[in-house]
Amino acid sequence: MTPRRLMAVSIVVALMTIALKTVAWWITGSVGLLSDAMESFVNLAAAMFGLLMVTVAAQPADDDHPFGHDKAEYFSSGFEGILIIGAAAAIIWTALPRFWNPQPLEQVSWGLALSVASSMLNGLLAWVMLRASRMHRSIALEADAKHLLTDVWTSAGVVIGLLLVGVTGWLWLDPLVAIGVALNIVWEGARLIWRSWSGLMDSAVDPEEQVLIDEVLTRFTLRHGGQPTVQFDHVMTRKAGQRRFVSLHMHLPASWTLGEADRWRHEVENALAQAVPGLHASIQMLPDGVEPITVDLNEPVTVESRNGG
């Protein structure tokens, strides 16, 4: 199933869980179930925004965006993280008054049944989306899946809290569990925001992918008499949503013809694309012993006047 279809399914499931959890809160009066229902509204908003961003990311490259629109998915992930933290703050705000003004709970069994049913829906969808996120390398799907898993853990905490209230009669356990759940989901929200920030800052590919790239370059390094005749350096990688990019210098014997050099470059590009699906390689061919004029990205940029002053 494509990322867009999964996001559409996520919207439908979010609407279903909102209905189930709202009814559960309505018949029990549990602030814990209310916090659970509030997070489902966050799920709905996140899924709608995720669908929009996945649609944008799927658009092909154009004149204004020659590298494509894949980074749009990072906005979806960051937006979900912000929504999760906002939902946690709302849960705490709602739960605090129940400590000094506890309310009796009613029809707890029905509330528990509805909460468990909605959690099963979210858990199943989260499992499907996590598998799809690895297949499509989609951070938007991964973010939505982890958000749904957070919702499952939230529901589990609420159910435990309601059971404890029923056994002990301590009504303050209901808001305590709600606040505990809120603090727990803050962590997941912060992680999503950090991953989005890292993606937008052109972070390098994952270590596993870097190992595959290094293995290909090692395989295509030629040696003669103990000395390298074809070698690679200045290897830089970055990732943008589902796509991966690598740029490097390939040093070749000066005696090779342009046709020979181009055939070797073509073979390297094909091998890299097979090793890391979706990888776009940019290879600069250079004669052995020649280095291009490059700018050190770690050095600050300075501007000198024409008069040398």
FIMAR-333244 format. One line per 3 residues: number of its first residue (from 1); their letters; for each residue y, x, z of N, C-alpha, C. Coordinates in Angstrom, 1 decimal. Layout:
N
NUM	A	Y/X/Z/Y/X/Z/Y/X/Z ~ ...
# end
This chain:
309
1	MTP	-1.2/0.8/0.0/0.0/0.0/0.0/1.2/0.9/0.0 ~ 2.2/0.5/-0.8/3.4/1.3/-0.9/4.3/1.2/0.3 ~ 5.2/2.2/0.6/6.1/2.1/1.7/6.9/0.8/1.7
4	RRL	7.4/0.4/0.6/8.2/-0.8/0.5/7.5/-2.0/1.0 ~ 6.2/-2.2/0.5/5.4/-3.3/0.9/5.1/-3.3/2.4 ~ 4.8/-2.1/2.9/4.6/-2.0/4.4/5.8/-2.3/5.2
7	MAV	7.0/-2.0/4.7/8.2/-2.3/5.5/8.4/-3.8/5.4 ~ 8.1/-4.5/4.3/8.2/-5.9/4.2/7.2/-6.6/5.1 ~ 6.0/-6.1/5.2/5.0/-6.6/6.2/5.5/-6.4/7.6
10	SIV	6.1/-5.3/7.9/6.7/-5.0/9.2/7.7/-6.1/9.6 ~ 8.5/-6.5/8.6/9.5/-7.6/8.9/8.8/-8.9/9.3 ~ 7.8/-9.2/8.5/7.1/-10.5/8.8/6.4/-10.4/10.2
13	VAL	5.8/-9.3/10.5/5.2/-9.1/11.9/6.2/-9.2/13.0 ~ 7.4/-8.6/12.7/8.4/-8.6/13.7/8.9/-10.0/14.0 ~ 9.0/-10.8/13.0/9.4/-12.2/13.2/8.3/-13.0/14.0
16	MTI	7.0/-12.7/13.7/5.9/-13.3/14.4/5.9/-12.9/15.9 ~ 6.1/-11.6/16.2/6.1/-11.2/17.6/7.3/-11.7/18.4 ~ 8.5/-11.8/17.7/9.6/-12.4/18.3/9.3/-13.8/18.8
19	ALK	8.7/-14.6/18.0/8.4/-15.9/18.3/7.4/-16.0/19.5 ~ 6.4/-15.2/19.4/5.4/-15.2/20.5/5.9/-14.7/21.8 ~ 6.7/-13.6/21.8/7.2/-13.1/23.1/8.4/-13.9/23.6
22	TVA	9.1/-14.5/22.8/10.2/-15.4/23.3/9.6/-16.6/24.0 ~ 8.6/-17.2/23.4/7.9/-18.3/24.1/7.3/-17.8/25.4 ~ 6.7/-16.6/25.4/6.1/-16.1/26.6/7.1/-16.0/27.7
25	WWI	8.3/-15.5/27.4/9.4/-15.4/28.4/9.9/-16.7/28.8 ~ 10.0/-17.7/27.8/10.5/-19.0/28.1/9.7/-19.7/29.2 ~ 8.3/-19.6/29.0/7.5/-20.4/29.9/7.2/-19.7/31.3
28	TGS	7.5/-18.4/31.3/7.2/-17.6/32.6/8.5/-17.3/33.3 ~ 9.6/-17.1/32.6/10.8/-16.6/33.3/10.8/-15.2/33.7 ~ 9.8/-14.4/33.1/9.7/-13.0/33.5/10.7/-12.1/32.8
31	VGL	11.5/-11.3/33.5/12.4/-10.4/32.9/11.7/-9.3/32.1 ~ 10.5/-9.0/32.6/9.7/-8.0/31.9/9.4/-8.5/30.5 ~ 8.9/-9.8/30.4/8.7/-10.3/29.0/9.9/-10.5/28.2
34	LSD	11.0/-10.8/28.9/12.3/-10.9/28.2/12.7/-9.5/27.6 ~ 12.4/-8.4/28.3/12.7/-7.1/27.8/11.8/-6.8/26.6 ~ 10.6/-7.3/26.7/9.6/-7.1/25.6/10.1/-7.8/24.3
37	AME	10.6/-9.1/24.5/11.1/-9.8/23.4/12.3/-9.2/22.8 ~ 13.2/-8.7/23.6/14.4/-8.0/23.1/14.1/-6.8/22.3 ~ 13.1/-6.1/22.6/12.7/-4.9/21.8/12.1/-5.4/20.5
40	SFV	11.5/-6.5/20.4/11.0/-7.1/19.1/12.2/-7.4/18.2 ~ 13.3/-7.8/18.7/14.5/-8.0/17.8/14.9/-6.6/17.3 ~ 14.8/-5.6/18.1/15.1/-4.2/17.6/14.1/-3.9/16.5
43	NLA	12.8/-4.2/16.6/11.8/-4.0/15.6/12.2/-4.6/14.3 ~ 12.7/-5.8/14.4/13.1/-6.6/13.2/14.3/-5.9/12.5 ~ 15.3/-5.5/13.2/16.5/-4.9/12.6/16.1/-3.5/12.0
46	AAM	15.2/-2.8/12.7/14.8/-1.5/12.2/14.0/-1.6/10.9 ~ 13.1/-2.6/10.9/12.2/-2.8/9.7/13.1/-3.2/8.5 ~ 14.1/-4.0/8.7/15.0/-4.4/7.6/15.8/-3.2/7.1
49	FGL	16.3/-2.4/8.0/17.1/-1.2/7.6/16.1/-0.2/6.9 ~ 14.9/-0.1/7.5/13.9/0.8/6.9/13.5/0.4/5.5 ~ 13.4/-0.9/5.2/13.1/-1.4/3.9/14.2/-1.0/2.9
52	LMV	15.5/-1.2/3.4/16.6/-0.8/2.5/16.6/0.7/2.2 ~ 16.3/1.5/3.2/16.4/3.0/3.0/15.2/3.5/2.1 ~ 14.0/2.9/2.3/12.9/3.2/1.5/13.1/2.9/0.0
55	TVA	13.8/1.7/-0.2/14.1/1.3/-1.5/15.1/2.3/-2.2 ~ 16.1/2.8/-1.4/17.1/3.7/-1.9/16.4/5.1/-2.2 ~ 15.5/5.5/-1.3/14.8/6.8/-1.4/13.9/6.8/-2.7
58	AQP	13.4/5.6/-3.1/12.5/5.6/-4.2/13.3/5.7/-5.6 ~ 14.6/5.6/-5.5/15.4/5.7/-6.8/15.3/7.1/-7.4 ~ 15.2/7.2/-8.7/15.1/8.5/-9.3/16.4/9.3/-9.2
61	ADD	16.3/10.6/-9.5/17.6/11.4/-9.5/18.5/11.0/-10.5 ~ 19.8/11.2/-10.3/20.8/10.8/-11.3/21.9/11.9/-11.3 ~ 23.0/11.7/-12.0/24.0/12.8/-12.2/24.7/13.1/-10.8
64	DHP	24.8/12.1/-10.0/25.5/12.3/-8.7/24.5/12.8/-7.6 ~ 23.2/12.6/-7.8/22.2/13.0/-6.9/21.1/13.7/-7.6 ~ 21.3/14.9/-8.1/20.3/15.6/-9.0/19.0/15.9/-8.2
67	FGH	19.1/16.0/-6.9/17.9/16.3/-6.1/17.2/15.0/-5.6 ~ 17.6/13.8/-6.1/17.0/12.6/-5.7/17.7/12.0/-4.5 ~ 17.1/10.9/-4.0/17.6/10.1/-2.9/16.7/10.1/-1.6
70	DKA	15.8/11.1/-1.6/14.7/11.0/-0.6/15.3/11.1/0.9 ~ 16.4/11.7/1.0/16.9/11.9/2.4/17.4/10.6/3.0 ~ 17.4/9.5/2.2/17.8/8.2/2.8/16.8/7.8/3.9
73	EYF	15.6/8.3/3.8/14.6/7.9/4.9/15.0/8.4/6.2 ~ 15.7/9.6/6.3/16.1/10.1/7.6/17.1/9.2/8.3 ~ 18.0/8.5/7.5/18.9/7.5/8.1/18.1/6.4/8.7
76	SSG	17.0/6.0/8.1/16.2/4.9/8.7/15.6/5.4/10.1 ~ 15.1/6.6/10.1/14.5/7.1/11.3/15.6/7.2/12.4 ~ 16.7/7.8/12.1/17.8/7.9/13.1/18.3/6.6/13.6
79	FEG	18.4/5.6/12.6/18.9/4.3/13.0/17.9/3.6/14.0 ~ 16.6/3.8/13.8/15.6/3.3/14.7/15.7/3.9/16.1 ~ 16.0/5.2/16.1/16.1/5.9/17.4/17.3/5.3/18.1
82	ILI	18.4/5.1/17.5/19.6/4.6/18.1/19.3/3.1/18.6 ~ 18.6/2.3/17.8/18.3/1.0/18.2/17.4/1.0/19.5 ~ 16.4/1.9/19.5/15.5/1.9/20.6/16.3/2.2/21.9
85	IGA	17.2/3.2/21.9/18.0/3.6/23.0/18.9/2.4/23.4 ~ 19.5/1.7/22.5/20.3/0.5/22.8/19.5/-0.6/23.4 ~ 18.2/-0.8/22.9/17.4/-1.8/23.5/17.0/-1.4/25.0
88	AAA	16.8/-0.1/25.2/16.5/0.3/26.6/17.6/0.0/27.5 ~ 18.9/0.3/27.1/20.0/0.0/27.9/20.2/-1.5/28.2 ~ 19.9/-2.3/27.2/20.0/-3.8/27.4/18.9/-4.2/28.4
91	IIW	17.7/-3.7/28.3/16.6/-4.0/29.2/17.0/-3.7/30.7 ~ 17.5/-2.5/30.9/17.9/-2.1/32.2/19.1/-3.0/32.7 ~ 20.0/-3.3/31.9/21.1/-4.2/32.3/20.6/-5.6/32.7
94	TAL	19.6/-6.1/32.0/19.0/-7.4/32.3/18.2/-7.4/33.5 ~ 17.5/-6.3/33.8/16.5/-6.2/34.9/17.2/-6.0/36.2 ~ 18.2/-5.2/36.3/18.8/-4.8/37.5/19.2/-6.0/38.5
97	PRF	19.8/-7.1/37.9/20.1/-8.2/38.9/18.9/-8.9/39.5 ~ 17.7/-8.7/38.9/16.5/-9.3/39.5/16.1/-8.6/40.8 ~ 16.6/-7.4/41.0/16.2/-6.8/42.3/16.8/-7.5/43.5
100	WNP	18.1/-7.9/43.4/18.7/-8.6/44.5/18.7/-10.1/44.3 ~ 18.2/-10.6/43.2/18.1/-12.1/43.0/16.7/-12.3/42.3 ~ 15.6/-12.1/43.0/14.3/-12.3/42.3/14.0/-13.7/42.0
103	QPL	13.3/-13.9/40.9/13.0/-15.3/40.4/11.5/-15.5/40.4 ~ 11.0/-16.6/40.8/9.5/-16.8/40.7/9.1/-16.9/39.3 ~ 7.8/-16.5/39.0/7.3/-16.6/37.7/6.4/-17.8/37.6
106	EQV	6.3/-18.4/36.4/5.5/-19.6/36.1/4.6/-19.4/34.9 ~ 3.5/-20.0/34.9/2.5/-20.0/33.8/2.3/-18.6/33.3 ~ 2.0/-17.7/34.3/1.8/-16.3/33.9/0.7/-16.1/32.9
109	SWG	-0.4/-16.9/33.1/-1.5/-16.6/32.2/-1.2/-16.9/30.7 ~ -0.4/-17.9/30.4/0.0/-18.2/29.1/0.9/-17.1/28.5 ~ 1.8/-16.6/29.4/2.7/-15.5/29.0/1.9/-14.3/28.7
112	LAL	0.9/-14.0/29.5/0.1/-12.8/29.3/-0.6/-12.9/27.9 ~ -1.2/-14.1/27.7/-2.0/-14.3/26.5/-1.1/-14.1/25.2 ~ 0.1/-14.6/25.2/1.0/-14.5/24.1/1.4/-13.0/23.9
115	SVA	1.7/-12.3/25.0/2.1/-11.0/25.0/1.0/-10.1/24.4 ~ -0.2/-10.3/24.8/-1.3/-9.5/24.3/-1.5/-9.8/22.8 ~ -1.4/-11.0/22.4/-1.6/-11.3/21.0/-0.6/-10.6/20.1
118	SSM	0.7/-10.6/20.6/1.7/-9.9/19.8/1.5/-8.4/19.8 ~ 1.0/-7.9/20.9/0.7/-6.4/20.9/-0.4/-6.0/20.0 ~ -1.4/-6.9/19.9/-2.5/-6.6/18.9/-2.0/-6.6/17.5
121	LNG	-1.0/-7.5/17.2/-0.4/-7.5/15.8/0.3/-6.2/15.6 ~ 1.1/-5.8/16.5/1.9/-4.6/16.4/1.1/-3.3/16.4 ~ 0.0/-3.3/17.2/-0.9/-2.1/17.2/-1.6/-1.9/15.9
124	LLA	-2.1/-3.0/15.3/-2.8/-2.9/14.0/-1.9/-2.5/12.9 ~ -0.7/-3.0/12.9/0.3/-2.6/11.9/0.7/-1.2/12.0 ~ 0.9/-0.7/13.3/1.3/0.6/13.6/0.2/1.6/13.1
127	WVM	-1.0/1.3/13.3/-2.1/2.1/12.8/-2.1/2.3/11.3 ~ -1.9/1.1/10.6/-1.9/1.2/9.2/-0.7/2.0/8.7 ~ 0.4/1.8/9.3/1.6/2.5/8.9/1.6/4.0/9.1
130	LRA	0.9/4.4/10.2/0.8/5.8/10.5/-0.1/6.5/9.5 ~ -1.2/5.9/9.1/-2.0/6.4/8.0/-1.2/6.5/6.7 ~ -0.5/5.5/6.4/0.3/5.5/5.2/1.4/6.5/5.2
133	SRM	2.0/6.8/6.4/3.1/7.7/6.5/2.6/9.1/6.2 ~ 1.3/9.4/6.6/0.8/10.8/6.3/0.4/10.9/4.8 ~ 0.0/9.8/4.2/-0.4/9.8/2.8/0.9/9.9/1.9
136	HRS	1.9/9.2/2.2/3.2/9.2/1.4/4.2/10.2/2.0 ~ 3.9/10.9/3.1/4.8/11.8/3.8/6.2/11.1/3.9 ~ 6.1/9.9/4.5/7.3/9.1/4.7/7.7/9.1/6.2
139	IAL	8.9/9.7/6.5/9.4/9.6/7.9/9.8/8.2/8.2 ~ 10.2/7.4/7.3/10.6/6.1/7.6/9.4/5.2/8.1 ~ 8.3/5.4/7.4/7.1/4.7/7.8/6.6/5.2/9.2
142	EAD	6.7/6.5/9.3/6.3/7.1/10.6/7.2/6.6/11.8 ~ 8.5/6.6/11.5/9.4/6.1/12.6/9.1/4.7/12.9 ~ 8.9/3.8/11.9/8.6/2.4/12.2/7.3/2.3/13.0
145	AKH	6.3/3.1/12.6/5.0/3.0/13.2/5.1/3.4/14.7 ~ 5.8/4.5/15.0/6.0/4.9/16.3/6.8/3.9/17.2 ~ 7.7/3.3/16.5/8.5/2.3/17.2/7.6/1.1/17.6
148	LLT	6.7/0.7/16.7/5.7/-0.4/17.0/4.8/0.1/18.1 ~ 4.4/1.3/18.1/3.5/1.8/19.2/4.3/1.8/20.5 ~ 5.6/2.1/20.5/6.4/2.0/21.7/6.4/0.6/22.2
151	DVW	6.5/-0.4/21.2/6.4/-1.8/21.6/5.1/-2.2/22.2 ~ 4.0/-1.6/21.7/2.7/-1.9/22.3/2.6/-1.4/23.8 ~ 3.1/-0.1/24.0/3.2/0.4/25.3/4.1/-0.4/26.3
154	TSA	5.2/-0.9/25.7/6.1/-1.8/26.5/5.3/-3.0/26.9 ~ 4.6/-3.7/26.0/3.9/-4.9/26.3/2.8/-4.6/27.4 ~ 2.1/-3.4/27.2/1.1/-3.1/28.2/1.7/-2.9/29.6
157	GVV	2.9/-2.3/29.7/3.5/-2.1/31.0/3.9/-3.5/31.6 ~ 4.4/-4.3/30.7/4.8/-5.7/31.2/3.6/-6.5/31.7 ~ 2.5/-6.4/31.0/1.3/-7.1/31.4/0.8/-6.6/32.7
160	IGL	0.8/-5.3/32.9/0.4/-4.7/34.2/1.3/-5.2/35.3 ~ 2.6/-5.2/35.0/3.6/-5.6/36.0/3.4/-7.1/36.4 ~ 3.1/-7.9/35.4/2.9/-9.3/35.7/1.6/-9.5/36.6
163	LLV	0.6/-8.8/36.2/-0.7/-8.8/37.0/-0.5/-8.4/38.4 ~ 0.3/-7.3/38.6/0.6/-6.9/40.0/1.4/-7.9/40.8 ~ 2.4/-8.5/40.1/3.1/-9.6/40.8/2.2/-10.7/41.2
166	GVT	1.3/-11.1/40.3/0.4/-12.2/40.6/-0.5/-11.8/41.8 ~ -0.9/-10.5/41.9/-1.9/-10.1/43.0/-1.1/-9.9/44.3 ~ 0.1/-9.3/44.3/0.8/-8.9/45.5/1.8/-9.9/45.9
169	GWL	2.4/-10.7/44.9/3.5/-11.6/45.2/4.8/-10.9/45.3 ~ 4.8/-9.6/45.0/6.1/-8.9/45.1/6.9/-9.1/43.8 ~ 7.9/-9.9/43.8/8.6/-10.2/42.6/9.5/-9.1/42.1
172	WLD	9.8/-8.1/43.0/10.6/-7.0/42.5/9.8/-6.1/41.6 ~ 8.5/-6.2/41.5/7.7/-5.4/40.6/8.1/-5.7/39.1 ~ 8.4/-7.0/38.9/8.8/-7.4/37.5/9.9/-6.6/36.9
175	PLV	11.1/-6.6/37.6/12.2/-5.8/37.1/11.9/-4.3/37.1 ~ 11.1/-3.9/38.1/10.8/-2.4/38.2/10.1/-2.0/37.0 ~ 9.1/-2.8/36.6/8.3/-2.4/35.4/9.2/-2.5/34.1
178	AIG	10.1/-3.4/34.1/11.0/-3.5/32.9/11.8/-2.3/32.8 ~ 12.4/-1.8/33.9/13.2/-0.6/33.9/12.3/0.7/33.5 ~ 11.1/0.7/34.1/10.2/1.8/33.7/9.9/1.9/32.3
181	VAL	9.7/0.7/31.7/9.4/0.6/30.2/10.6/1.1/29.4 ~ 11.8/0.7/29.9/13.1/1.1/29.2/13.2/2.6/29.2 ~ 13.0/3.2/30.3/13.1/4.7/30.4/12.1/5.4/29.5
184	NIV	10.9/4.8/29.4/9.9/5.4/28.6/10.3/5.4/27.1 ~ 10.8/4.3/26.7/11.1/4.2/25.2/12.4/5.0/24.8 ~ 13.2/5.3/25.8/14.3/6.2/25.5/13.9/7.5/25.0
187	WEG	12.8/8.0/25.5/12.2/9.3/25.0/11.9/9.3/23.6 ~ 11.2/8.2/23.2/10.8/8.0/21.8/12.0/7.9/20.9 ~ 13.0/7.2/21.3/14.3/7.0/20.6/14.9/8.4/20.4
190	ARL	15.0/9.2/21.4/15.6/10.5/21.3/14.9/11.4/20.3 ~ 13.5/11.3/20.3/12.7/12.1/19.4/13.0/11.8/18.0 ~ 13.1/10.5/17.7/13.4/10.0/16.3/14.7/10.5/15.8
193	IWR	15.7/10.4/16.7/17.1/10.9/16.3/17.1/12.4/16.0 ~ 16.3/13.2/16.9/16.3/14.6/16.6/15.6/14.9/15.3 ~ 14.5/14.2/15.0/13.8/14.5/13.7/14.7/14.1/12.5
196	SWS	15.4/13.1/12.7/16.3/12.7/11.6/17.4/13.8/11.4 ~ 17.9/14.3/12.5/18.9/15.3/12.4/18.4/16.6/11.8 ~ 17.2/17.0/12.1/16.5/18.2/11.6/16.3/18.0/10.1
199	GLM	15.9/16.8/9.6/15.7/16.5/8.2/17.0/16.6/7.4 ~ 18.0/16.0/8.0/19.3/16.1/7.3/19.9/17.5/7.2 ~ 19.5/18.4/8.1/20.0/19.7/8.1/19.2/20.7/7.3
202	DSA	18.3/20.1/6.4/17.5/20.9/5.4/16.6/21.9/6.2 ~ 15.8/21.4/7.1/14.8/22.2/7.8/13.7/22.7/6.8 ~ 13.1/23.8/7.2/12.0/24.3/6.4/10.8/23.4/6.4
205	VDP	9.9/23.6/5.5/8.7/22.8/5.4/7.9/23.1/6.7 ~ 6.9/22.2/6.9/6.0/22.4/8.1/5.2/23.6/8.0 ~ 4.8/24.2/9.1/4.1/25.5/9.1/2.8/25.4/8.3
208	EEQ	2.1/24.3/8.3/0.9/24.2/7.5/1.2/24.3/6.0 ~ 2.3/23.7/5.6/2.7/23.8/4.2/3.1/25.2/3.8 ~ 3.8/25.8/4.8/4.3/27.2/4.5/3.1/28.2/4.3
211	VLI	2.0/27.9/5.1/0.8/28.8/5.0/0.2/28.6/3.6 ~ 0.2/27.4/3.0/-0.3/27.1/1.7/0.5/27.8/0.6 ~ 1.8/27.8/0.8/2.7/28.5/-0.1/2.5/30.0/-0.1
214	DEV	2.4/30.5/1.1/2.1/32.0/1.2/0.8/32.4/0.6 ~ -0.2/31.5/0.7/-1.5/31.9/0.2/-1.5/31.9/-1.4 ~ -0.7/31.0/-2.0/-0.6/31.0/-3.4/0.1/32.2/-3.9
217	LTR	1.2/32.6/-3.2/2.0/33.8/-3.7/1.2/35.0/-3.5 ~ 0.4/35.1/-2.4/-0.4/36.3/-2.2/-1.5/36.4/-3.3 ~ -2.0/35.2/-3.8/-3.0/35.2/-4.8/-2.4/35.7/-6.1
220	FTL	-1.2/35.5/-6.4/-0.6/35.8/-7.7/0.2/37.2/-7.6 ~ 0.1/37.8/-6.5/0.7/39.2/-6.4/-0.3/40.2/-7.0 ~ 0.2/40.9/-8.0/-0.6/41.9/-8.8/-0.3/43.3/-8.3
223	RHG	-1.4/44.1/-8.2/-1.2/45.5/-7.8/-1.9/46.4/-8.8 ~ -1.3/47.6/-8.9/-1.8/48.6/-9.8/-1.7/50.0/-9.2 ~ -2.8/50.6/-8.9/-2.7/51.9/-8.3/-2.2/51.9/-6.9
226	GQP	-2.4/50.8/-6.2/-2.0/50.6/-4.8/-0.5/50.1/-4.7 ~ 0.2/50.0/-5.8/1.6/49.6/-5.8/1.7/48.2/-6.4 ~ 2.5/47.3/-5.8/2.7/45.9/-6.4/3.4/46.0/-7.7
229	TVQ	2.8/45.3/-8.7/3.5/45.2/-10.0/4.1/43.8/-10.2 ~ 3.6/42.8/-9.5/4.2/41.5/-9.4/4.3/41.1/-8.0 ~ 5.5/40.9/-7.5/5.7/40.6/-6.1/6.8/39.5/-5.9
232	FDH	6.8/38.9/-4.8/7.7/37.7/-4.5/8.5/38.0/-3.2 ~ 9.7/37.6/-3.2/10.5/37.8/-2.0/11.6/36.7/-2.0 ~ 12.5/36.7/-1.0/13.5/35.7/-0.8/13.0/34.3/-1.0
235	VMT	11.8/34.0/-0.3/11.2/32.7/-0.3/11.9/31.8/0.7 ~ 12.5/30.7/0.2/13.2/29.8/1.1/12.6/28.4/0.8 ~ 12.4/27.6/1.8/11.9/26.2/1.6/12.8/25.2/2.4
238	RKA	12.7/24.0/1.9/13.3/22.9/2.6/12.6/21.6/2.3 ~ 12.7/20.6/3.1/12.1/19.3/2.9/13.2/18.2/2.9 ~ 12.9/17.2/2.1/13.9/16.1/2.0/13.0/14.8/1.8
241	GQR	12.8/14.1/2.9/11.9/12.9/2.8/10.5/13.3/2.3 ~ 10.0/12.7/1.2/8.7/12.9/0.7/8.6/14.2/-0.1 ~ 9.7/14.8/-0.5/9.7/15.9/-1.4/9.9/17.2/-0.7
244	RFV	9.4/18.3/-1.3/9.4/19.6/-0.7/10.0/20.5/-1.8 ~ 10.8/21.5/-1.4/11.4/22.4/-2.3/11.2/23.9/-1.9 ~ 11.0/24.8/-2.8/10.9/26.2/-2.5/11.6/27.0/-3.6
247	SLH	12.4/27.9/-3.2/13.1/28.8/-4.2/12.7/30.3/-3.8 ~ 12.5/31.1/-4.8/12.0/32.5/-4.6/12.3/33.4/-5.8 ~ 12.2/34.7/-5.6/12.4/35.6/-6.6/11.0/36.2/-7.0
250	MHL	10.7/36.3/-8.2/9.5/36.9/-8.7/9.8/38.1/-9.5 ~ 9.4/39.3/-9.0/9.6/40.6/-9.6/8.5/41.0/-10.5 ~ 8.8/41.3/-11.8/7.7/41.5/-12.8/8.0/42.9/-13.4
253	PAS	6.9/43.5/-14.0/7.1/44.8/-14.7/8.1/44.7/-15.8 ~ 8.9/45.6/-15.9/10.0/45.6/-17.0/9.4/45.6/-18.4 ~ 8.1/46.1/-18.5/7.5/46.2/-19.8/7.0/44.9/-20.3
256	WTL	6.9/43.9/-19.4/6.4/42.6/-19.9/7.4/41.9/-20.8 ~ 6.8/41.2/-21.8/7.7/40.4/-22.7/8.1/39.1/-22.0 ~ 9.1/38.5/-22.5/9.6/37.2/-21.9/8.5/36.2/-21.9
259	GEA	7.7/36.1/-23.0/6.7/35.1/-23.1/5.6/35.4/-22.0 ~ 5.2/36.6/-21.7/4.3/36.9/-20.7/4.8/36.5/-19.3 ~ 6.1/36.9/-19.1/6.7/36.5/-17.8/6.7/35.0/-17.6
262	DRW	7.1/34.3/-18.6/7.2/32.8/-18.5/5.8/32.2/-18.3 ~ 4.8/32.7/-18.9/3.4/32.2/-18.7/3.0/32.4/-17.2 ~ 3.3/33.6/-16.7/3.0/33.9/-15.3/3.7/32.9/-14.3
265	RHE	5.0/32.8/-14.6/5.8/31.8/-13.8/5.3/30.4/-13.8 ~ 4.8/30.0/-15.0/4.3/28.6/-15.2/3.0/28.5/-14.4 ~ 2.2/29.5/-14.4/0.9/29.4/-13.6/1.2/29.4/-12.1
268	VEN	2.2/30.1/-11.6/2.6/30.1/-10.2/3.1/28.7/-9.8 ~ 4.0/28.1/-10.7/4.5/26.8/-10.4/3.4/25.8/-10.3 ~ 2.4/25.8/-11.2/1.3/24.9/-11.2/0.5/25.0/-9.9
271	ALA	0.2/26.3/-9.5/-0.6/26.5/-8.3/0.1/26.0/-7.1 ~ 1.5/26.2/-7.0/2.2/25.8/-5.9/2.2/24.2/-5.8 ~ 2.4/23.6/-6.9/2.4/22.1/-7.0/1.0/21.5/-6.6
274	QAV	-0.1/22.2/-6.9/-1.4/21.8/-6.5/-1.6/22.0/-5.1 ~ -1.1/23.1/-4.5/-1.4/23.4/-3.1/-0.6/22.5/-2.2 ~ 0.7/22.2/-2.6/1.5/21.3/-1.8/2.0/20.2/-2.7
277	PGL	1.4/19.0/-2.7/1.8/17.9/-3.6/3.3/17.5/-3.4 ~ 4.0/17.3/-4.5/5.4/17.0/-4.4/6.3/18.2/-4.2 ~ 5.8/19.4/-4.3/6.6/20.6/-4.1/7.3/20.9/-5.5
280	HAS	8.6/21.1/-5.4/9.4/21.5/-6.6/9.8/23.0/-6.4 ~ 9.3/23.9/-7.3/9.5/25.3/-7.2/10.6/25.7/-8.1 ~ 11.5/26.6/-7.6/12.6/27.2/-8.4/12.4/28.7/-8.4
283	IQM	11.9/29.3/-9.5/11.5/30.7/-9.5/12.5/31.5/-10.4 ~ 13.1/32.5/-9.8/14.0/33.4/-10.6/13.2/34.6/-10.9 ~ 13.1/34.9/-12.2/12.3/36.1/-12.7/13.2/37.3/-12.8
286	LPD	12.8/38.4/-12.3/13.6/39.6/-12.3/12.7/40.8/-12.6 ~ 13.2/41.8/-13.3/12.5/43.1/-13.5/12.2/43.8/-12.2 ~ 11.1/44.5/-12.1/10.8/45.2/-10.9/11.9/46.2/-10.6
289	GVE	12.3/46.2/-9.3/13.4/47.1/-8.8/14.8/46.5/-8.9 ~ 14.9/45.3/-9.5/16.3/44.7/-9.7/16.4/43.6/-8.7 ~ 17.6/43.6/-8.0/17.9/42.6/-7.1/19.2/41.8/-7.5
292	PIT	19.2/40.5/-7.5/20.4/39.8/-7.9/21.5/39.9/-6.8 ~ 22.7/39.5/-7.2/23.8/39.5/-6.2/23.6/38.1/-5.5 ~ 23.4/38.3/-4.2/23.2/37.1/-3.4/24.2/37.0/-2.2
295	VDL	24.4/35.8/-1.7/25.3/35.6/-0.5/24.4/35.5/0.7 ~ 24.7/36.3/1.7/23.9/36.1/3.0/24.4/34.9/3.7 ~ 23.5/33.9/3.9/23.9/32.6/4.5/24.2/32.8/6.0
298	NEP	23.8/33.9/6.6/24.0/34.1/8.0/25.4/34.7/8.3 ~ 26.0/35.2/7.2/27.3/35.8/7.4/28.5/34.8/7.2 ~ 29.5/34.9/8.0/30.6/33.9/7.8/31.3/34.2/6.5
301	VTV	31.8/33.1/5.9/32.5/33.2/4.6/34.0/33.6/4.9 ~ 34.4/34.6/4.2/35.8/35.1/4.4/36.5/35.1/3.0 ~ 37.8/34.8/3.0/38.6/34.8/1.8/39.6/35.9/1.9
304	ESR	39.6/36.8/0.9/40.5/37.9/0.8/41.6/37.6/-0.2 ~ 42.8/38.0/0.1/43.9/37.8/-0.9/43.8/38.7/-2.1 ~ 44.4/38.3/-3.2/44.3/39.1/-4.4/45.0/40.5/-4.2
307	NGG	46.0/40.5/-3.3/46.8/41.7/-3.1/46.1/42.6/-2.1 ~ 45.0/42.2/-1.5/44.2/43.0/-0.6/44.9/42.9/0.8 ~ 45.8/42.1/1.0/46.5/42.0/2.3/45.8/41.1/3.3
# end
